[in-house]
């Protein structure tokens, strides 16, 4: 068969073992599966091969001389940081193999191993290698998409914010992003990551408000096999997934004191302990946290740990609400319309009248509300030009403007009939539901929690926030 008719290789693997028979047998099996297989009898030979060949996976024996498998692992990852490594070990060396995984090995396999077991572990390792290669290709796209250009706006407020993002990105300081819902706090966090020395490493976001209390700890810190019902295998948490990069913790004030204590430990010690494990794993993660609440008030009301607040609040980035930068409305609207036009066969354009209509609005839902308005108008408007009537705005949220259209100055805002934001409406609905359930069940908080389908801890936390007490409880402080 000539080279042109050969099937493509499924991946390039280096087998390292100082026992010739074991090395040759393993290589033969892998070649029969369609892999390109290279062989090395010593660690030195392996390093030479790694420096010049496109190896994706290395299988190495643990007990070798003069260079053992652990030493080879460390040096190999210096030569090829994205290399996947599987350690081949005798039964009595499993503890050392686990140590190797802590130091960067992907997996280990115990000799003598079955052919099927080797195939499975090799396939998993190469899948991870391909995933990392894909992530590397997408890194440039991430940096281009989420750099400072993503922070649309030329107002003084946005210029100041962009300048602070650039300065803070150069350090490893923990960042606290504050701003109302819909202002773009995650975009700011992504911009910090994209301009940092960690930009080639993972950016991992987690929204604490979107994950149940019982799952949040496991989601962030990982868990050991059997740590709780359903934990059928050990799992790394998002903190470990973000190792070397940035972990974005959104809505951090929605967490419990117990969780806050564990997050504080991670910040202080630079380590994470999986649920159900007694040992910790070192991590190098930059934390960017965000909240739409008054976090200082949360601290004063004892709902958020003061020591964690000081750890998070090393550098604060405040994202201004859209009503404070109305001169950015035109640029933002055109940015969102350009994106909508890219998905539509009938592109639209903004009329000057529509711009004036939008810049006279206070945007209680901030940039997210403007984005939704533009996308809705682009999808539903019949003409090519978007007019004021294509943008239905909530009543009693107009501002008076002076000067040319596009450069408004807020002079008055009718707040007597202000429409509530989505976050405010959700909070009020939660408060009413809890109050009504308390009225029905009195002191039986267990039945209240069951009816509302929340944990007792979540119920207690929300009752404290809304200053609610069980019916019949002593109302004295």
C-alpha positions as CSV (number, residue, x, y, z in Angstrom):
1,X,0.0,0.0,0.0
2,X,1.5,3.4,-0.9
3,X,1.4,6.4,1.4
4,X,-1.4,8.1,-0.5
5,X,-3.7,5.1,0.1
6,X,-3.0,4.8,3.8
7,X,-5.8,5.8,6.2
8,X,-5.0,8.9,8.2
9,X,-3.4,8.4,11.6
10,X,-5.7,8.6,14.6
11,X,-3.0,10.3,16.6
12,X,0.7,10.2,17.5
13,X,1.7,8.3,20.6
14,X,5.1,7.9,22.3
15,X,5.6,4.6,24.3
16,X,8.4,4.8,26.9
17,X,9.6,1.7,28.7
18,X,13.0,0.3,29.5
19,X,11.7,-3.3,29.1
20,X,11.9,-4.0,25.3
21,X,9.2,-6.7,25.2
22,X,6.6,-4.6,27.1
23,X,7.4,-1.5,24.9
24,X,7.1,-3.5,21.7
25,X,3.9,-5.3,22.6
26,X,2.2,-2.0,23.6
27,X,3.4,-0.3,20.5
28,X,2.1,-3.2,18.3
29,X,-1.3,-3.1,19.9
30,X,-1.7,0.7,19.3
31,X,-0.4,0.5,15.7
32,X,-3.1,-2.1,15.1
33,X,-5.7,0.5,16.2
34,X,-4.5,3.0,13.6
35,X,-2.2,5.2,15.7
36,X,1.2,6.4,14.8
37,X,3.5,5.0,17.5
38,X,7.0,6.1,18.4
39,X,9.2,4.2,20.9
40,X,11.8,5.2,23.5
41,X,13.8,3.1,25.9
42,X,14.9,5.9,28.2
43,X,13.6,9.2,29.5
44,X,16.4,11.0,27.6
45,X,15.4,9.5,24.3
46,X,11.8,10.4,25.0
47,X,12.6,14.1,25.6
48,X,14.6,14.1,22.3
49,X,11.6,12.7,20.5
50,X,9.2,15.1,22.1
51,X,11.3,18.1,21.0
52,X,11.0,17.4,17.3
53,X,7.9,15.2,16.7
54,X,4.2,16.1,17.0
55,X,3.4,13.7,19.9
56,X,0.0,14.1,21.4
57,X,0.1,11.3,24.0
58,X,3.0,9.7,26.0
59,X,2.6,6.4,27.7
60,X,5.5,6.0,30.1
61,X,6.6,3.4,32.7
62,X,7.0,4.7,36.2
63,X,10.0,2.6,37.3
64,X,12.8,3.3,34.9
65,X,16.5,4.1,35.2
66,X,18.4,6.4,35.1
67,X,15.4,8.8,34.7
68,X,12.2,7.6,36.4
69,X,8.7,8.3,35.1
70,X,7.9,11.1,37.5
71,X,11.0,13.0,36.5
72,X,10.2,12.4,32.8
73,X,6.7,13.7,33.3
74,X,7.9,17.0,34.7
75,X,10.5,17.6,32.0
76,X,8.1,16.4,29.2
77,X,5.5,19.0,30.3
78,X,8.1,21.7,30.1
79,X,8.9,20.7,26.5
80,X,5.3,20.1,25.5
81,X,2.8,21.8,27.9
82,X,-0.3,20.4,26.2
83,X,1.1,16.8,26.1
84,X,-1.2,14.1,27.6
85,X,0.6,11.5,29.7
86,X,-0.6,8.1,30.9
87,X,1.6,6.4,33.6
88,X,2.1,2.6,33.3
89,X,2.7,1.2,36.8
90,X,2.8,-2.0,38.9
91,X,0.0,-2.4,41.5
92,X,2.3,-1.5,44.4
93,X,3.1,1.9,42.9
94,X,-0.4,3.3,42.6
95,X,0.2,5.9,45.2
96,X,3.0,7.3,43.1
97,X,0.9,7.2,40.0
98,X,-1.8,9.3,41.8
99,X,1.0,11.8,42.7
100,X,1.9,11.9,39.0
101,X,-1.7,12.9,38.2
102,X,-1.5,15.7,40.7
103,X,1.6,16.9,38.9
104,X,0.0,16.9,35.4
105,X,-0.5,13.3,34.2
106,X,-3.8,12.7,32.6
107,X,-4.3,9.1,33.8
108,X,-2.5,5.9,34.9
109,X,-2.9,2.2,34.1
110,X,-1.8,-0.8,36.1
111,X,0.3,-3.6,34.7
112,X,-0.6,-6.1,33.5
113,X,-3.5,-4.4,31.7
114,X,-6.1,-5.7,29.3
115,X,-6.1,-4.5,25.7
116,X,-9.6,-3.0,26.0
117,X,-8.6,-1.0,29.1
118,X,-5.6,0.5,27.3
119,X,-7.7,1.4,24.2
120,X,-10.3,3.2,26.4
121,X,-7.7,5.2,28.3
122,X,-5.8,6.1,25.2
123,X,-9.0,7.3,23.4
124,X,-9.9,9.5,26.4
125,X,-6.5,11.0,26.5
126,X,-6.4,11.8,22.8
127,X,-9.9,13.3,23.0
128,X,-8.6,15.7,25.7
129,X,-5.6,16.5,23.5
130,X,-7.9,17.4,20.6
131,X,-10.1,19.5,22.9
132,X,-7.1,21.4,24.2
133,X,-6.0,22.0,20.6
134,X,-9.4,23.4,19.7
135,X,-9.3,25.7,22.8
136,X,-5.9,27.0,21.7
137,X,-7.3,27.8,18.2
138,X,-10.3,29.6,19.8
139,X,-8.1,31.7,22.2
140,X,-7.3,34.3,19.6
141,X,-11.0,34.6,18.7
142,X,-11.8,35.0,22.5
143,X,-9.3,37.7,22.9
144,X,-10.5,39.6,19.8
145,X,-14.2,39.2,20.8
146,X,-13.8,40.0,24.5
147,X,-11.1,42.7,24.5
148,X,-11.7,46.3,25.2
149,X,-13.6,46.6,21.9
150,X,-16.4,44.6,23.5
151,X,-16.9,47.5,25.9
152,X,-18.9,49.6,23.4
153,X,-19.1,53.4,24.2
154,X,-17.1,56.6,24.1
155,X,-18.6,58.4,27.0
156,X,-16.3,59.6,29.8
157,X,-17.6,56.9,32.1
158,X,-16.8,54.1,29.7
159,X,-13.4,55.6,28.9
160,X,-12.5,55.7,32.6
161,X,-13.7,52.0,32.9
162,X,-11.7,50.9,29.9
163,X,-8.6,52.6,31.3
164,X,-9.0,50.9,34.7
165,X,-9.6,47.5,33.0
166,X,-6.3,47.9,31.1
167,X,-4.4,48.8,34.3
168,X,-5.8,46.1,36.6
169,X,-5.5,43.4,33.9
170,X,-1.7,43.6,34.1
171,X,-1.7,42.4,37.7
172,X,-3.1,39.3,39.4
173,X,-5.2,41.3,41.8
174,X,-8.6,40.0,42.7
175,X,-11.3,42.2,41.1
176,X,-14.8,43.0,42.3
177,X,-17.1,44.2,39.5
178,X,-20.2,46.1,40.7
179,X,-23.1,47.3,38.7
180,X,-26.9,46.9,38.1
181,X,-28.3,44.0,36.3
182,X,-27.9,44.2,32.5
183,X,-24.9,46.6,32.6
184,X,-22.4,44.1,31.2
185,X,-20.4,42.9,34.3
186,X,-19.4,39.7,32.6
187,X,-18.1,41.6,29.6
188,X,-15.9,43.6,31.9
189,X,-14.6,40.4,33.6
190,X,-13.8,38.8,30.1
191,X,-12.0,42.0,29.1
192,X,-9.8,41.8,32.2
193,X,-8.9,38.2,31.3
194,X,-8.3,39.0,27.6
195,X,-5.8,41.6,28.5
196,X,-4.0,39.7,31.3
197,X,-1.0,37.4,31.2
198,X,-3.5,34.6,31.7
199,X,-5.3,35.2,28.3
200,X,-4.1,31.9,26.9
201,X,-5.6,30.0,29.8
202,X,-9.2,29.2,30.6
203,X,-11.9,31.8,31.5
204,X,-14.5,29.9,33.5
205,X,-17.7,31.7,34.5
206,X,-20.2,30.5,37.2
207,X,-23.4,32.2,38.2
208,X,-24.1,31.5,41.9
209,X,-27.7,32.5,41.6
210,X,-28.4,30.0,38.8
211,X,-27.1,26.9,40.8
212,X,-28.8,25.4,43.8
213,X,-27.2,25.7,47.1
214,X,-26.6,22.0,47.4
215,X,-24.8,21.8,44.1
216,X,-22.8,25.0,44.2
217,X,-20.0,23.7,46.5
218,X,-19.5,20.5,44.4
219,X,-19.7,22.6,41.1
220,X,-16.9,24.9,42.2
221,X,-14.7,22.7,44.3
222,X,-15.4,19.2,42.8
223,X,-16.0,16.0,44.7
224,X,-14.6,12.6,45.5
225,X,-16.3,9.4,44.3
226,X,-19.0,8.5,46.8
227,X,-19.0,11.9,48.5
228,X,-22.8,12.0,48.1
229,X,-25.6,10.1,46.4
230,X,-25.0,10.2,42.7
231,X,-21.3,10.9,42.9
232,X,-20.4,7.8,41.0
233,X,-16.9,9.1,40.0
234,X,-14.5,11.8,41.2
235,X,-14.9,15.1,39.5
236,X,-12.8,18.3,39.3
237,X,-14.6,21.5,40.1
238,X,-14.6,24.7,38.2
239,X,-11.8,26.2,40.3
240,X,-9.5,23.4,39.1
241,X,-10.8,23.8,35.5
242,X,-9.8,27.5,35.7
243,X,-6.2,26.6,36.9
244,X,-3.8,29.1,35.4
245,X,-6.6,31.3,34.2
246,X,-9.5,33.3,35.5
247,X,-12.6,32.2,37.5
248,X,-15.5,34.6,37.2
249,X,-18.0,34.3,40.1
250,X,-21.1,36.2,39.2
251,X,-23.8,37.1,41.9
252,X,-21.3,36.2,44.7
253,X,-23.6,37.8,47.3
254,X,-26.2,35.0,46.6
255,X,-24.0,32.5,48.5
256,X,-24.3,31.2,52.1
257,X,-21.8,31.9,54.9
258,X,-20.6,28.3,54.8
259,X,-19.8,28.5,51.1
260,X,-18.2,32.0,51.6
261,X,-15.9,30.4,54.2
262,X,-14.6,27.8,51.7
263,X,-14.2,30.4,49.0
264,X,-12.2,32.5,51.4
265,X,-9.9,29.6,52.1
266,X,-9.2,29.1,48.4
267,X,-8.3,32.8,48.1
268,X,-6.1,32.8,51.2
269,X,-4.3,29.5,50.7
270,X,-4.4,29.1,46.9
271,X,-5.8,25.6,47.2
272,X,-9.0,23.7,46.8
273,X,-10.4,20.7,48.7
274,X,-13.0,18.6,46.9
275,X,-16.1,17.6,48.7
276,X,-15.4,14.3,50.5
277,X,-11.6,14.5,50.3
278,X,-9.2,15.3,53.2
279,X,-6.3,16.6,51.1
280,X,-6.1,19.9,49.2
281,X,-4.9,20.6,45.7
282,X,-2.9,23.7,44.9
283,X,-4.4,26.0,42.2
284,X,-3.3,29.2,40.5
285,X,-6.5,31.0,39.7
286,X,-7.4,34.7,39.4
287,X,-10.8,35.5,40.9
288,X,-13.0,38.1,39.4
289,X,-16.3,38.4,41.3
290,X,-19.4,40.4,40.5
291,X,-22.6,41.5,42.2
292,X,-25.6,43.7,41.5
293,X,-26.2,44.3,45.2
294,X,-24.9,46.9,47.6
295,X,-22.2,44.5,49.0
296,X,-21.2,46.9,51.8
297,X,-24.8,46.8,53.0
298,X,-24.8,43.0,52.7
299,X,-21.7,43.0,55.0
300,X,-23.3,45.4,57.5
301,X,-26.4,43.2,57.6
302,X,-24.2,40.1,58.3
303,X,-25.3,38.4,55.1
304,X,-21.8,38.5,53.6
305,X,-18.6,37.8,55.4
306,X,-16.5,40.9,56.0
307,X,-13.2,39.1,55.6
308,X,-14.2,37.7,52.2
309,X,-15.4,41.1,51.1
310,X,-11.9,42.6,51.9
311,X,-10.3,39.7,50.0
312,X,-12.5,40.2,46.9
313,X,-12.5,44.0,47.0
314,X,-8.8,44.5,46.2
315,X,-9.7,46.4,43.0
316,X,-13.3,47.6,42.3
317,X,-14.6,48.2,38.8
318,X,-18.0,49.9,38.7
319,X,-20.0,49.4,35.5
320,X,-22.2,52.5,35.1
321,X,-25.9,52.1,34.3
322,X,-26.9,53.2,30.8
323,X,-28.9,56.2,32.1
324,X,-25.5,57.6,33.2
325,X,-24.0,57.3,29.7
326,X,-26.9,58.1,27.4
327,X,-24.4,59.5,24.8
328,X,-23.4,55.9,24.2
329,X,-26.9,54.8,23.2
330,X,-26.4,55.6,19.5
331,X,-23.1,53.6,19.3
332,X,-24.6,50.7,21.3
333,X,-27.8,50.6,19.2
334,X,-25.8,50.6,15.9
335,X,-23.5,47.8,17.4
336,X,-26.5,45.6,18.2
337,X,-28.2,46.4,14.9
338,X,-25.1,45.4,13.0
339,X,-25.1,42.1,14.8
340,X,-28.8,41.6,14.0
341,X,-28.3,42.5,10.4
342,X,-25.6,39.8,10.0
343,X,-28.3,37.2,10.8
344,X,-31.0,38.7,8.6
345,X,-31.6,38.7,4.8
346,X,-33.1,42.2,5.1
347,X,-30.7,44.6,6.8
348,X,-32.2,47.6,8.7
349,X,-30.8,51.0,9.6
350,X,-31.5,53.4,12.4
351,X,-33.3,56.7,11.7
352,X,-32.3,59.9,13.5
353,X,-35.8,60.0,15.0
354,X,-35.3,56.6,16.5
355,X,-32.0,57.6,18.0
356,X,-33.6,60.6,19.6
357,X,-36.4,58.4,20.9
358,X,-34.0,56.0,22.5
359,X,-31.6,58.7,24.0
360,X,-34.6,60.2,25.8
361,X,-35.2,56.9,27.7
362,X,-33.7,56.0,31.1
363,X,-33.3,52.2,30.4
364,X,-34.1,50.6,33.8
365,X,-32.9,47.3,32.2
366,X,-29.7,48.9,31.1
367,X,-27.7,47.7,28.1
368,X,-29.4,44.3,28.0
369,X,-32.8,46.2,27.6
370,X,-31.4,48.2,24.7
371,X,-30.1,45.1,23.0
372,X,-33.4,43.4,23.3
373,X,-35.2,46.4,21.9
374,X,-32.9,46.6,18.9
375,X,-33.1,42.9,18.1
376,X,-36.9,43.0,18.4
377,X,-37.2,46.0,16.1
378,X,-34.8,44.5,13.6
379,X,-36.9,41.3,13.5
380,X,-40.4,42.9,13.4
381,X,-40.1,46.2,11.6
382,X,-41.5,46.2,8.1
383,X,-39.5,49.0,6.6
384,X,-35.7,49.2,6.0
385,X,-35.5,52.2,8.3
386,X,-36.2,51.7,12.0
387,X,-38.5,54.4,13.3
388,X,-39.5,55.5,16.9
389,X,-42.7,53.4,16.7
390,X,-40.5,50.3,16.3
391,X,-39.2,50.8,19.8
392,X,-42.0,50.5,22.3
393,X,-40.7,51.9,25.6
394,X,-42.0,51.6,29.1
395,X,-44.0,54.7,30.3
396,X,-42.8,57.1,32.9
397,X,-39.2,56.4,32.2
398,X,-38.4,59.4,30.0
399,X,-35.6,61.9,30.6
400,X,-35.4,65.5,29.4
401,X,-32.5,66.2,27.2
402,X,-30.7,69.4,26.2
403,X,-28.2,69.9,23.4
404,X,-28.0,68.0,20.1
405,X,-29.6,64.6,19.8
406,X,-27.1,61.9,20.7
407,X,-25.5,64.1,23.5
408,X,-28.2,64.2,26.1
409,X,-27.9,65.6,29.6
410,X,-30.2,64.1,32.2
411,X,-32.1,66.9,33.8
412,X,-35.1,65.1,35.3
413,X,-36.4,61.6,35.8
414,X,-39.9,60.8,36.8
415,X,-39.4,58.1,39.4
416,X,-42.8,58.4,41.0
417,X,-44.2,55.9,38.6
418,X,-40.9,54.2,37.6
419,X,-41.3,50.7,36.2
420,X,-39.5,48.1,38.3
421,X,-36.5,46.4,36.9
422,X,-36.6,42.6,36.2
423,X,-34.5,41.9,39.3
424,X,-36.8,44.1,41.5
425,X,-39.9,42.4,40.1
426,X,-38.5,39.0,40.9
427,X,-37.5,40.0,44.4
428,X,-40.9,41.3,45.1
429,X,-42.6,38.1,43.8
430,X,-40.2,36.0,46.0
431,X,-41.0,38.2,49.1
432,X,-44.8,37.9,48.5
433,X,-44.6,34.1,48.0
434,X,-42.6,33.6,51.2
435,X,-44.8,35.9,53.2
436,X,-48.0,34.1,52.1
437,X,-46.5,30.7,52.8
438,X,-45.4,31.9,56.3
439,X,-49.0,33.1,56.9
440,X,-50.3,29.7,56.0
441,X,-47.9,27.5,57.9
442,X,-46.8,29.8,60.8
443,X,-43.8,28.4,62.7
444,X,-43.5,25.3,60.6
445,X,-40.6,26.4,58.4
446,X,-40.1,22.8,57.1
447,X,-43.6,22.9,55.4
448,X,-42.9,26.4,54.1
449,X,-39.6,25.2,52.5
450,X,-41.3,22.1,51.1
451,X,-44.1,24.2,49.5
452,X,-41.7,26.6,47.9
453,X,-39.3,23.8,46.8
454,X,-36.3,25.4,48.4
455,X,-33.8,24.2,51.1
456,X,-34.3,25.4,54.7
457,X,-31.0,27.3,54.4
458,X,-32.2,29.2,51.3
459,X,-35.5,29.9,53.0
460,X,-33.8,31.3,56.1
461,X,-31.4,33.4,54.0
462,X,-34.3,35.0,52.0
463,X,-36.4,35.5,55.1
464,X,-33.5,37.4,56.7
465,X,-33.0,39.5,53.5
466,X,-36.7,40.4,53.3
467,X,-37.0,40.9,57.1
468,X,-39.8,38.3,57.4
469,X,-40.6,36.3,60.4
470,X,-42.9,33.2,60.9
471,X,-46.5,33.9,61.8
472,X,-46.8,33.8,65.6
473,X,-43.0,34.3,66.2
474,X,-41.8,36.7,68.9
475,X,-41.2,40.0,67.1
476,X,-38.9,41.4,69.7
477,X,-35.2,41.9,68.5
